[in-house]
Amino acid sequence: MIATLLLLNNGEYLISLVEQLELEPSCHLNSPYRVTGMVPFELTPWPNYTDEKDILLHSSTIQTMCEPNESLFEQFLIKIGKTREEVKTITQQLLLENKEPEDYGDRDFPVDDNNYPIYEDGEVLYIEE
C-alpha cells in the first residue's frame, strides 16, 4: 500500500494508505484521514461514524491522487503508528516499477516451494481444497 493524498470530487482531502484494485470499487483505503487546516494539519478519521480502517472507494468519487508533502506525510506516519521504512510513497513505488522484471519461469509471480503465490509483502496465499 502507498501513502497517498486524495482529492475527492466533493472537495475533501484525504490521506491514506492506498491500494488500487482492478475492479470497482477500485480504490482500497487503509487508515484514511480527512485533512484540514495548515501545518500542523488536522487529521480526523474518515469516514465519520465508523471504526473501520479498511474502506473501499469507487474511482468516480476521486478527482486526483498525488504524493503528500513531507510535513503531512510525517504527521500521517505518527497518526497511524508506522515508520517511514514501513510505508511506501508514490515516488518510491514508481522507482520500484522501473526495476528489471524477475525471472519467474512461465509465471508472472513468484511462488513458494509448494507452488503457492507469494505476494509483495512476503505473505503466501494458501488455497483450501
GUZA-902612 format. One line per field, with one value per atom (N, C-alpha, C, O): residue number from 1; residue in one letter; atom name; x, y, z. Coordinates in steps of 0.2 Angstrom, whole numbers, plus 2048, in hexadecimal, padded with zeros to 3 digits. Layout:
<rs>
num	[NUM/...]
residuo	[A/...]
atomo	[CA/...]
px	[X/...]
py	[Y/...]
pz	[Z/...]
</rs>
This chain:
<rs>
num	[1/1/1/1/2/2/2/2/3/3/3/3/4/4/4/4/5/5/5/5/6/6/6/6/7/7/7/7/8/8/8/8/9/9/9/9/10/10/10/10/11/11/11/11/12/12/12/12/13/13/13/13/14/14/14/14/15/15/15/15/16/16/16/16/17/17/17/17/18/18/18/18/19/19/19/19/20/20/20/20/21/21/21/21/22/22/22/22/23/23/23/23/24/24/24/24/25/25/25/25/26/26/26/26/27/27/27/27/28/28/28/28/29/29/29/29/30/30/30/30/31/31/31/31/32/32/32/32/33/33/33/33/34/34/34/34/35/35/35/35/36/36/36/36/37/37/37/37/38/38/38/38/39/39/39/39/40/40/40/40/41/41/41/41/42/42/42/42/43/43/43/43/44/44/44/44/45/45/45/45/46/46/46/46/47/47/47/47/48/48/48/48/49/49/49/49/50/50/50/50/51/51/51/51/52/52/52/52/53/53/53/53/54/54/54/54/55/55/55/55/56/56/56/56/57/57/57/57/58/58/58/58/59/59/59/59/60/60/60/60/61/61/61/61/62/62/62/62/63/63/63/63/64/64/64/64/65/65/65/65/66/66/66/66/67/67/67/67/68/68/68/68/69/69/69/69/70/70/70/70/71/71/71/71/72/72/72/72/73/73/73/73/74/74/74/74/75/75/75/75/76/76/76/76/77/77/77/77/78/78/78/78/79/79/79/79/80/80/80/80/81/81/81/81/82/82/82/82/83/83/83/83/84/84/84/84/85/85/85/85/86/86/86/86/87/87/87/87/88/88/88/88/89/89/89/89/90/90/90/90/91/91/91/91/92/92/92/92/93/93/93/93/94/94/94/94/95/95/95/95/96/96/96/96/97/97/97/97/98/98/98/98/99/99/99/99/100/100/100/100/101/101/101/101/102/102/102/102/103/103/103/103/104/104/104/104/105/105/105/105/106/106/106/106/107/107/107/107/108/108/108/108/109/109/109/109/110/110/110/110/111/111/111/111/112/112/112/112/113/113/113/113/114/114/114/114/115/115/115/115/116/116/116/116/117/117/117/117/118/118/118/118/119/119/119/119/120/120/120/120/121/121/121/121/122/122/122/122/123/123/123/123/124/124/124/124/125/125/125/125/126/126/126/126/127/127/127/127/128/128/128/128/129/129/129/129]
residuo	[M/M/M/M/I/I/I/I/A/A/A/A/T/T/T/T/L/L/L/L/L/L/L/L/L/L/L/L/L/L/L/L/N/N/N/N/N/N/N/N/G/G/G/G/E/E/E/E/Y/Y/Y/Y/L/L/L/L/I/I/I/I/S/S/S/S/L/L/L/L/V/V/V/V/E/E/E/E/Q/Q/Q/Q/L/L/L/L/E/E/E/E/L/L/L/L/E/E/E/E/P/P/P/P/S/S/S/S/C/C/C/C/H/H/H/H/L/L/L/L/N/N/N/N/S/S/S/S/P/P/P/P/Y/Y/Y/Y/R/R/R/R/V/V/V/V/T/T/T/T/G/G/G/G/M/M/M/M/V/V/V/V/P/P/P/P/F/F/F/F/E/E/E/E/L/L/L/L/T/T/T/T/P/P/P/P/W/W/W/W/P/P/P/P/N/N/N/N/Y/Y/Y/Y/T/T/T/T/D/D/D/D/E/E/E/E/K/K/K/K/D/D/D/D/I/I/I/I/L/L/L/L/L/L/L/L/H/H/H/H/S/S/S/S/S/S/S/S/T/T/T/T/I/I/I/I/Q/Q/Q/Q/T/T/T/T/M/M/M/M/C/C/C/C/E/E/E/E/P/P/P/P/N/N/N/N/E/E/E/E/S/S/S/S/L/L/L/L/F/F/F/F/E/E/E/E/Q/Q/Q/Q/F/F/F/F/L/L/L/L/I/I/I/I/K/K/K/K/I/I/I/I/G/G/G/G/K/K/K/K/T/T/T/T/R/R/R/R/E/E/E/E/E/E/E/E/V/V/V/V/K/K/K/K/T/T/T/T/I/I/I/I/T/T/T/T/Q/Q/Q/Q/Q/Q/Q/Q/L/L/L/L/L/L/L/L/L/L/L/L/E/E/E/E/N/N/N/N/K/K/K/K/E/E/E/E/P/P/P/P/E/E/E/E/D/D/D/D/Y/Y/Y/Y/G/G/G/G/D/D/D/D/R/R/R/R/D/D/D/D/F/F/F/F/P/P/P/P/V/V/V/V/D/D/D/D/D/D/D/D/N/N/N/N/N/N/N/N/Y/Y/Y/Y/P/P/P/P/I/I/I/I/Y/Y/Y/Y/E/E/E/E/D/D/D/D/G/G/G/G/E/E/E/E/V/V/V/V/L/L/L/L/Y/Y/Y/Y/I/I/I/I/E/E/E/E/E/E/E/E]
atomo	[N/CA/C/O/N/CA/C/O/N/CA/C/O/N/CA/C/O/N/CA/C/O/N/CA/C/O/N/CA/C/O/N/CA/C/O/N/CA/C/O/N/CA/C/O/N/CA/C/O/N/CA/C/O/N/CA/C/O/N/CA/C/O/N/CA/C/O/N/CA/C/O/N/CA/C/O/N/CA/C/O/N/CA/C/O/N/CA/C/O/N/CA/C/O/N/CA/C/O/N/CA/C/O/N/CA/C/O/N/CA/C/O/N/CA/C/O/N/CA/C/O/N/CA/C/O/N/CA/C/O/N/CA/C/O/N/CA/C/O/N/CA/C/O/N/CA/C/O/N/CA/C/O/N/CA/C/O/N/CA/C/O/N/CA/C/O/N/CA/C/O/N/CA/C/O/N/CA/C/O/N/CA/C/O/N/CA/C/O/N/CA/C/O/N/CA/C/O/N/CA/C/O/N/CA/C/O/N/CA/C/O/N/CA/C/O/N/CA/C/O/N/CA/C/O/N/CA/C/O/N/CA/C/O/N/CA/C/O/N/CA/C/O/N/CA/C/O/N/CA/C/O/N/CA/C/O/N/CA/C/O/N/CA/C/O/N/CA/C/O/N/CA/C/O/N/CA/C/O/N/CA/C/O/N/CA/C/O/N/CA/C/O/N/CA/C/O/N/CA/C/O/N/CA/C/O/N/CA/C/O/N/CA/C/O/N/CA/C/O/N/CA/C/O/N/CA/C/O/N/CA/C/O/N/CA/C/O/N/CA/C/O/N/CA/C/O/N/CA/C/O/N/CA/C/O/N/CA/C/O/N/CA/C/O/N/CA/C/O/N/CA/C/O/N/CA/C/O/N/CA/C/O/N/CA/C/O/N/CA/C/O/N/CA/C/O/N/CA/C/O/N/CA/C/O/N/CA/C/O/N/CA/C/O/N/CA/C/O/N/CA/C/O/N/CA/C/O/N/CA/C/O/N/CA/C/O/N/CA/C/O/N/CA/C/O/N/CA/C/O/N/CA/C/O/N/CA/C/O/N/CA/C/O/N/CA/C/O/N/CA/C/O/N/CA/C/O/N/CA/C/O/N/CA/C/O/N/CA/C/O/N/CA/C/O/N/CA/C/O/N/CA/C/O/N/CA/C/O/N/CA/C/O/N/CA/C/O/N/CA/C/O/N/CA/C/O/N/CA/C/O/N/CA/C/O/N/CA/C/O/N/CA/C/O/N/CA/C/O/N/CA/C/O/N/CA/C/O/N/CA/C/O/N/CA/C/O/N/CA/C/O/N/CA/C/O/N/CA/C/O]
px	[804/800/804/80A/802/806/803/7FD/807/804/802/806/7FC/7F9/7F5/7F1/7F5/7F0/7EB/7ED/7E5/7DF/7DB/7DA/7D9/7D4/7CE/7CE/7C9/7C2/7BE/7C0/7B9/7B5/7B1/7B0/7B0/7AC/7B1/7AF/7B8/7BC/7C0/7C5/7BE/7C2/7C9/7CA/7CE/7D4/7D5/7D3/7D8/7D9/7E0/7E3/7E3/7E9/7E8/7E5/7EB/7EA/7EF/7F3/7F0/7F3/7EF/7E9/7F1/7EC/7EF/7F5/7EA/7EC/7E7/7E1/7E9/7E4/7E2/7E7/7DC/7D9/7D7/7D6/7D6/7D5/7CD/7CB/7C9/7C2/7BF/7C2/7B9/7B6/7B2/7B0/7B3/7B6/7BE/7C0/7C1/7C8/7CD/7D3/7CB/7D0/7CF/7CA/7D4/7D4/7D8/7DE/7D5/7D8/7D9/7D4/7DF/7E0/7E2/7E7/7DF/7E0/7DF/7E4/7D9/7D8/7D7/7D3/7DA/7D8/7D7/7DA/7D2/7D0/7D5/7D7/7D8/7DD/7DA/7D7/7DB/7D8/7DE/7E2/7DD/7E2/7E9/7EA/7ED/7F4/7F9/7F6/7FF/804/803/804/802/801/7FA/7F5/7F9/7F3/7EE/7F1/7E8/7E3/7E1/7DF/7E3/7E1/7DC/7DD/7D6/7D0/7CE/7CE/7CD/7CB/7C5/7C1/7C6/7C1/7BF/7C3/7B9/7B3/7B0/7B3/7AC/7A9/7A5/7A3/7A4/79F/7A1/79D/7A8/7AA/7B1/7B5/7B2/7B9/7BD/7C3/7BA/7BD/7C4/7C4/7C9/7CF/7D0/7D4/7CC/7CC/7C6/7C1/7C7/7C1/7C2/7C8/7BD/7BD/7BA/7B4/7BD/7BA/7BA/7BE/7B4/7B3/7B8/7B8/7BB/7BF/7BC/7BF/7B5/7B2/7B1/7AF/7B3/7B2/7B9/7B9/7BE/7C5/7C6/7C6/7C9/7CB/7D2/7D4/7D6/7DD/7E1/7DE/7E6/7EA/7F2/7F4/7F5/7FC/800/7FD/806/80B/80A/80A/809/808/80F/814/80E/814/818/814/81E/822/81F/81E/81C/81A/813/812/80F/809/80A/807/80F/811/814/812/818/81B/815/815/810/80B/806/804/805/801/805/801/80B/80F/80E/80D/80E/80D/806/805/801/7FA/7F9/7F5/7FC/7FB/800/7FF/805/80A/80E/810/810/815/81B/81B/821/827/827/824/82C/82D/82F/82D/832/835/82F/82F/82A/824/81F/81B/81F/81A/81E/822/81B/81E/81A/814/81E/81A/81A/81D/816/815/81C/81D/820/827/82B/82E/82B/82E/82B/82F/824/821/823/824/823/825/82C/82D/830/837/838/83B/834/833/831/833/82C/829/82E/82D/833/838/83D/841/83E/843/842/83C/847/846/842/842/83E/839/83D/843/83B/83E/83C/837/840/83F/83B/83D/834/830/82E/829/832/831/82B/82A/826/820/81A/815/81C/817/819/81E/814/815/816/816/817/817/81C/81C/81F/823/81E/819/821/81D/822/828/81F/823/824/823/827/829/823/824/81D/817/813/80D/816/813/80D/809/80D/808/80B/811/807/809/80B/808/811/813/812/814/80F/80D/813/818/813/819/81B/821/816/818/81A/81B/81B/81E/819/81B/813/80D/80C/80B/80B/809/802/7FE/7FF/7F7/7F6/7F9/7F3/7F2/7EA/7E6/7E9/7E2/7E0/7E3/7DA/7D8/7D4/7D1/7D6/7D2/7CE/7CA]
py	[7FA/800/806/806/80B/812/817/818/81B/821/826/828/829/82D/832/831/838/83D/83D/83D/83D/83C/843/845/845/84B/848/845/848/845/84A/850/848/84C/852/857/850/855/85A/85E/85A/85F/85D/860/857/854/852/84F/853/850/84A/84B/844/83F/83D/83D/83A/837/830/82E/82B/824/81F/822/819/814/812/810/811/810/80A/809/806/800/801/801/801/801/7FA/7F6/7F9/7F2/7F3/7F8/7ED/7EC/7EE/7F0/7EC/7ED/7F2/7F3/7F5/7FA/7F6/7F1/7F9/7FF/7FE/7F9/802/801/804/803/807/80A/808/809/804/801/806/807/809/80E/80A/807/80B/809/80E/812/80F/815/81C/820/81D/823/829/828/82F/835/83B/83C/83F/845/84A/84A/84E/853/85A/85B/85E/865/869/866/86F/874/874/871/878/879/876/873/876/873/876/87C/872/86B/869/86D/864/863/85F/85C/860/85C/856/856/850/84A/846/845/845/842/83C/83C/836/830/831/835/82E/82E/827/823/826/82A/82A/827/82F/830/82A/826/829/824/81D/818/81B/814/814/819/80E/80C/808/806/807/803/806/80C/802/805/804/807/7FF/7FD/7FF/7FD/804/807/806/807/804/803/80A/80C/80D/813/812/80F/814/814/819/81F/818/81C/823/828/822/828/82E/834/82C/831/835/839/833/835/83A/838/840/845/844/844/843/842/83F/83F/83B/838/83B/83B/83C/83F/83D/83B/83F/83E/843/849/842/847/84B/848/851/854/851/84E/853/850/851/84C/857/858/854/851/854/850/848/845/846/83F/83D/838/841/840/840/83B/844/845/83E/83C/83C/836/830/82C/82F/82A/829/824/82F/82F/82D/829/82F/82E/826/823/823/81C/817/811/81A/816/812/80D/815/811/815/81B/812/816/817/814/81B/81D/816/815/812/80C/807/803/807/803/805/801/80B/80E/811/815/80F/811/818/819/81C/822/820/81C/825/824/824/820/828/829/822/820/81F/819/814/80F/813/80E/80F/80A/815/816/813/810/815/812/80B/808/807/800/7FD/7F8/801/7FE/7FE/7FB/803/803/7FE/7FE/7FA/7F5/7EF/7EE/7EC/7E6/7E1/7DF/7DE/7D9/7D3/7D1/7CF/7C9/7C3/7C3/7BE/7B8/7B3/7B0/7B2/7AE/7A8/7A4/7A6/7A1/7A3/7A8/79E/79F/7A3/7A5/7A6/7A9/7B1/7B3/7B5/7BC/7BE/7C4/7B9/7BA/7B4/7AF/7B6/7B1/7AC/7AE/7A6/7A1/79E/79E/79B/798/791/78F/78D/786/781/77C/783/77F/782/780/787/78A/78F/790/791/796/79D/79F/7A2/7A9/7AC/7AC/7B0/7B4/7BC/7BE/7BF/7C6/7CB/7C8/7D1/7D6/7D6/7D7/7D6/7D6/7D0/7CF/7CB/7C5/7BF/7BA/7C2/7BD/7B8/7BA/7B2/7AD/7AB/7AB/7AB/7A9/7A2/79F/79F/798/797/79B/792/791/78A/785/78A/784/780/783/77A/776/771/76D]
pz	[800/800/800/803/7FD/7FC/800/7FF/803/806/801/7FD/801/7FB/7FE/803/7FB/7FC/7F7/7F1/7F8/7F4/7F4/7FA/7EE/7EE/7EB/7E6/7F0/7ED/7E9/7EA/7E6/7E2/7E6/7E3/7EC/7F1/7F4/7F8/7F2/7F5/7FB/7FD/7FE/804/802/7FC/806/805/80A/810/808/80C/80B/806/811/810/813/818/80F/811/80E/80A/810/80D/807/809/801/7FC/7F8/7F6/7F6/7F1/7EB/7ED/7E5/7E0/7DE/7DD/7DD/7DB/7D4/7D1/7D1/7CA/7C8/7C3/7CD/7CC/7D1/7D6/7CF/7D3/7D9/7D8/7DF/7E1/7E1/7E4/7DD/7DB/7E0/7DE/7E5/7E9/7F1/7F4/7F3/7FA/7FE/7FD/803/808/80E/811/811/818/81C/81A/822/827/823/824/820/81D/822/827/821/825/821/81C/823/820/822/828/81D/81E/81E/819/823/823/827/82A/826/829/825/820/829/826/82B/831/82A/82E/835/836/83B/83A/838/83A/834/831/836/83B/835/839/835/830/838/835/839/83F/836/83A/836/830/83A/836/831/833/82C/826/824/824/823/824/82B/82F/82C/833/835/830/83B/83E/83D/83D/83C/83B/83E/83E/841/843/83E/840/839/834/831/830/830/82D/825/822/823/81C/818/81A/813/810/808/806/805/7FE/7FB/7FD/7F6/7F3/7EB/7E8/7E8/7E1/7DE/7E0/7D8/7D5/7D2/7D2/7D1/7CF/7D4/7D3/7DB/7E0/7E1/7E5/7DD/7DE/7D8/7D3/7DA/7D5/7D3/7CD/7D8/7D7/7DD/7E2/7DB/7E1/7E0/7DA/7E5/7E4/7EB/7F0/7EB/7F0/7F5/7F3/7FC/801/802/801/804/806/80C/810/80D/812/819/81D/81B/822/823/828/81E/81E/81F/823/81B/81B/822/825/825/82C/831/835/830/835/834/839/82E/82D/830/833/82F/832/839/83C/83D/844/846/84A/842/843/842/846/83D/83C/840/840/843/847/843/845/83D/839/838/839/835/834/82C/828/82A/823/81F/81A/823/81F/81E/819/822/821/81C/81A/81A/815/80F/80F/809/803/801/803/7FD/7FA/7F3/7F0/7EF/7E8/7E4/7E0/7E6/7E3/7E4/7DF/7EA/7EB/7E7/7E4/7E6/7E3/7DB/7D8/7D8/7D1/7D0/7CB/7D5/7D4/7D4/7D0/7D8/7D8/7D2/7D0/7CF/7C9/7C3/7BE/7C3/7BE/7BE/7BA/7C4/7C4/7BF/7BD/7BE/7B9/7BC/7C2/7B8/7BA/7BC/7B9/7C1/7C3/7BF/7BC/7BE/7BA/7BF/7C3/7BD/7C1/7BC/7BD/7B7/7B3/7AE/7AB/7AE/7AA/7AE/7AB/7B4/7B8/7B8/7B7/7BA/7BB/7C3/7C4/7C7/7CE/7D1/7CF/7D7/7DA/7DE/7E0/7DF/7E3/7E9/7E8/7EE/7F3/7F1/7EB/7F5/7F3/7F2/7EE/7F4/7F2/7EC/7EB/7E9/7E3/7E5/7E1/7EB/7ED/7EB/7EC/7E9/7E7/7ED/7F3/7ED/7F2/7F0/7EB/7F4/7F3/7F5/7F8/7F3/7F4/7FC/7FD/800/807/80A/810/806/808/80A/80C/80A/80D/807/801/809/805/805/80A/7FF/7FE/7FE/7F9/803/803/801/804/7FD/7FB/7FE/7FC/801/804/7FE/7FA/7FE/7F9/7FC/7F9]
</rs>
